[in-house]
């Protein structure tokens, strides 16, 4: 029913959608709890839980750390520029950073 509602005019989108349906059908992710006797389902479930518990939190921690450090660097830069810096420092900032 959902397939008929989607506008699949482009062949590549149709091909990708067919491939996704085939992967879901082979791994039986929709009924994963009932099909745990297949080794492929156990492997897929193990990989998905491993990614969810390990990779996703690490990625978010890295993004938060980078964002925090960028805010600290920008705050120091703005504070320094507002305190009337030396002319050669301003010139170096303009040549290297374009600000």
Secondary structure, DSSP 4 states (H G I P E B T S, - for coil): -HHHHS---SHHHHHHHHHHHHHHHHHTGGGTTTTTTSHHHHHHHHHHHHIIIIIHHHHHHHHHHHHHHHHHHHHHHHHHHHT---HHHHHHHHHHH--
